[in-house]
Amino acid sequence: MIKLHYNYKDLFRCTRLGLSIKKMFVMLSAISLGALVYMIFSYIAFIANGTSIKTIWETYKFIPAPVIGVTTLTWYSWLIWIVGAILYFIFFIFAQTAVTKITFEQLKGNEFYEMKESLKYAAKFWKSSFLAPLTLLILIVFMFIGAFIFGLIGRIPYFGPLFIILLIVPIIFGAVFTVYLIIIFFVSLFISPAVAGTSKSDTFDTLFEIFSLVWDHPWRLVVWGGLVGAMSSLGGVILGIILKYSFELTRWALSVWNDGSWLKIWNNGFYFLPPVPAYQISEKIASYATPFLFTLHTFAPGNWAINLSSFLFGVLLYIAGFTVISYILVCWTAGLTIMYVNLVKMKDDVNLLEEKDEEFDEIEEEKEEEEVKEEKKEEKKE
């Protein structure tokens, strides 16, 4: 078992715990599959809006990203796009739950916990990670609907104003509770996988833990969460720089004795990258991290081998970008796992790392049952 200090010092381990091929492969696979599903639904949404595939490709390439308030889509096109975005989020939540479980087992000293077992675990408990924030969102929506209904009642002549003023105190308390629910909702988006991935909790238990954490340790959630985010981002920047210069070294080495075809493949590969979404924050981040996305890249066709190689290199650029994002998310998830373990220790004086793990016993029982079934089959054959 890894020895923890049970304070902020443990959070600095997140970049080291995130540097795991097993965890990064789980996250990278989820991001890639989620991007594929998102791409399909996004293309369907734009096609349903009357946009041609050629126009979609020339504008967005593989990942269409409509800008809210700028992109004009019909309501049903937006609905299709939202379904794709939700499915992408589900892939991410699933991967987060699996990575949390791997990290939790690693903290307990089980360095050889199998990726297959983490995926089985995530298949059972990802719903808690997803349904916890969804439940809160539904409650918030109902609170707003209630406020709108009170507003309509207030429009009734004579009766309305008196009715509202008599209930103004409960209405204000309801507004305060709604603000509290909104805070809990945003916290649940981050911490739910850490709860589900360490304690096998259902949706109700996950919500209870989140409410308890926000009530008992609000400032630790903010400060420690910010520290984990900063460390994860720093790790991503370092990995991005390493990959950048690795690609540059590859470009230089292969172009020394090449007749120019490799440089054509290199330049064509950047043609497949998507534009930066027209949001101020995304443009600001891209201006520092990926300034080449602002350059208009053209495709210079060659023979079929060069064209195919250009396409494959473009896909490789996506994988490289997803790898950096995966590492950031894995570090973030590992940090949140450590943070949750520490906060539970402070809040309830319970060390989750010392609790008996029933999962190993369940696996052994399944193996024994399979062996018994195989023996019975052999006896029947005889």
N, C-alpha and C positions, 0 to 999 in steps of 0.2 A: 504494500500500500504506500502510495506517495504521501510523504509527511507534509501536512499543510500548516500554515501559521494561523489560519482562520481570520485573516484580516486582508487589507488591500494588497499586501505584498504578494499574495497568491495569484492575483490577477495578471501579474507580469509573465506568468507561465503560459498565457494563452497563445502567444506566437509560437512557442516551442511545441505545445500540444497540437497546434494547428498544422504543424509541419509533419503531416502523416499522409503517406500515399493512400492508405486505406480510407481515411476520412475524406481526403480531397477527391478520390475517385467516386465516392458516394455522392458528394455534392456536385461534382462536375457532370456526372451522369444525369442527375436530377435537373440541373440547369439546362443541359443540352436537350434532354427529352422535353422539358417544359417549354423551351424555346421553339422546338419543332411543332408542338401542339399549339402554342400561341401563334406561330406563323400561319398555320393552317386556318385557324379561326379568324385571324386578322385579314387574311386574303379573302376568305368567304364574306366577311363583313364589308370590305371595300367593293367586292364584286356585286354583293346585294345592293350596294349603294349606286351601282351603275358605272363603276370605275373599271377600266380594262386592265387585264393582267399586265400588259406592257407598261401602262402608266404607273401601276403600283410598283413594278420592279424598278423602273427608272427613278421613282421618287424615294422608295424606302429600301430596296434590295430585299434581303431575307427577313428583316424584322420591321414590319410596319408599326409605326408608333404615332397614332393620331394625337394631335395636340388639342386638349380640351379648350374650347373657346375660339379656336382657329380653324381646325379641321371641321368641315361640314359633312355630317353623316345623318342618315335617317335614324329614327328611334330604334328600329329593329336592327339596324347595322351596329349601333352602339351596344345593343343588348348582346349581339353575337360576340362583339369584341370583349365585352365585360366577362362573358363566359370563358373565353380564352384566357383572359388575365387571371380569373379565379382559378382555373385549372393550373396555370403556371404557379400561382401561389401555393396550391395544394402540393405540387411536386416539391416546392421549396420547403414547406412545412414537414413533409414526409422525410426529406433528406436531413433536415435539422433534428428531427426526433431520432433518426438513426445515428447521426454524428454525436448527439448528446449521449446516447447509450454507450457508444464506443468510448467516448471520453470518460464517462462515469466508471466504466469497467477498468479503464486505464488508471484512473485515480485510485481504484481499489487494489491495483496491483496486477490485474489480469491483462497483461500486454498482448496476449494471444487470442483475445476475443475475436471471433470470426465475423467478417462482414456479413455473411449470410444470416447469422443469428441476429445481428443488428437490424437487418431488413425485415426479418420475421417480427421482431419486437416493434419496429415502426409500423408494420402493417396492422398490428393490434391497437396501438396507442396514438397513432397520428390524429385520429378523430378528436381526441381530447385537446390536442394542440390547435386544431382548426375550429372546433365548435365552441371553445371558451370565448375567443374574441367575437365569434359570430353571435353567440347568445347575448353578449354585452351590446353589440351593435343593434340587435333587435330590440332590446330594452330601451336603448337610447332613442330609437325611432318611435317607439310607443310613447315615450315621455314627450317627444316633440308633438306627436299627434294629439296627445292630451292637452298640451299648451295651445295648439291651434283651435281645439274644440272650445276651450275656455275663452279664447279670443272671439269666437263666433257668438258664444252666449253673451259676451259683453256688449255685443252690438244690439241686443234686444232693448228697445226703449224702456226707460225707467227701471225695469227689473234687472237688466244686464249690469249696469254700473254698481248697483247695490249688491248683487250676487258676487261680483268680483272683489269688491272691497271687503266683504265679510270673510272671503276665503283667501285674502291676499297673503296672510302669513303662511298657510299650507302651500300656496303657490310658490312663494319665495323659497321655502324649504325644498320643494320639488325641483326648483331651478338649481339650488345648491347641490342636491343629490345628482342631478343630471350632469353637472360639471364634474362631480366626483366620478361618475360612471365613465365619462369621456376620458378622464385621466387613467382610470383602470383599464379601459379599452386599449389605449396606446401602450400601456405597460404589458398587457396580455399579448400583444402582437410580438413582443420580444421574449418574454419570459415563459410563455406557455410551453414551448418545446422542452425547456430545461426542467419544468415541473413534471411533464409527462414522461420525459426520457430518463428520469431518475427515481421516480416513486410509483410508477405504474398506476397513476391516478386516472379516474374518469373525469368527465367534464365538470361535474359538481365539485369534486375534490380540487381540481385545477383552479377553478374560480375561487374557492375558499382560500387556497394558498396565496393567490394573487392579491385578494383583498387584504389578507393578513400581512403580506409583505409591504404593501403600500401604506398600510396603517402604522406598522411598527418601524419600518426602515425607509421612509420616503427619500431622505437625503442620501442615504447610501445607494439606493437604486439609481438616483440621478448621477452622483459623483462617480460611483464605481462603474456604472454603465458608460459614462463618458470616458473613463479611463480605458475600459475594454475597447470602446470604439476607436479611441486614439491609437492604441497599441495595434489593433487589427488593421487600421488604415496605414500605419507606418510599415507594418509587415507587407501589406499589399504593394506599397510604393517601392519597397526594396526589391520584392520579387519582380515587379514590373520593370524596374531598371535593369535587373539581371537579364530578363527575357529580351528587352529592347537591344541591349548590346550583344546578346547572343545572336539575335537575328541579323544585326549589322555585321557581325563578324562572319556569319554564314554567307551573307550577300557578298562581302568583299572576297572571301576565300573562293567561292564558286565562280566569281566573275573574272578572276585573274587570267585563267587559261580558257575561258569560255568565249564563244564567238558573238556574244551579245544576246543569245536566246534566253539565258538565265535572267538578265536584267529586264527583258521584256516580260517574262513570267512574273518577276518581282513586282513590276509596276502594274501589270494586269491584275494581280492578286488584290491590290488595294481598291480596285474598282468595285469589288463585291462587298466592301464594308458599307454599313448604313450611315446615313447622315446623322448629325447630332439633333435630338429632339429640340424643338424651338421653345425650350424653357430656360429662363435666365440661369437657374442653378446648374442645369445640365450643361449649358454652354460654358459656364465659368469653370466647371470641373474639367470638361473636355479640353478647354484652352490650356490647362496645365498638364493633364494626364495624356491626352491623345490629340495633339494639335493637328496631326495629319488628317483627321476626319473632316476638317474644314476645307481641305484642298479638293478641288474638283478632279477626280481621277477618271481617265478615259481608258477604254479597252482597245488595245492594238491587236487585231486578229492575226494569227499565224496559221501554221498547219494544225492538224487535229491534235497532235501531241502537245504542242505549246498551249493550245486552247484548253485542253483537259488539265494540263499541269497548272495553268493559271487558276482554273476553277478550284482545284485541290489545294493550291496554296492559299486561296481566299478562304476556304473552309478552315485551313490550319490557323489562319489569323484569328478567326472566330474562336477556335479552341484555345488559342493562347490567351485571348482576352477573357474567356470563360474561366480559364485556369487561375488567373489573377483574382477574378471575382470570387471563385470558389475558395481560394486560400483566405481571402478577407472574411468570407462568411463562416468558414470553418473556425478561424481564430475567434471570431465574434461568438459563435456557438459554444466553443470550448470555454471562453471567458465567462459567458453567462452561466454555464454549468458550474464552474467553480464558485461564481458569485452566489448562486442559489444554494449550493451546499454550505457555504459559509454563513449565509443569512439564516438558514434553518438552524444551524448550530447556535447562532446568537439568539435567535427568536425562541426556539423550543428546547435548547440544550440537547439536541438530538444529532448524533453524528451519522449521517446517511451512509457513509463509507463503511461503518462497522455493522450495519444491519445485515442480517442473514439474507442471502440471496436465494430465493426459491426457484429461480429460473434454471439453475444447473440441475436441481432435482427434477424439474419438469422435463428437461431434455433427456436425462437418464431414464426416466419412466417411459418416455416415448420410444427410446431405443430398445428398452426391455420389451415393450409391447410389440414392436416390429419383429424382434427376435422370436418371440412366442408365436406370432402369426406365421413366420417363415418355417418354424419347426412343425406347426400344424399342417402347413401345405406339404411339407416333405413327407409327413406321416401319411397323408391322404394319398400321395403319389405311390408310396410303398404298398 
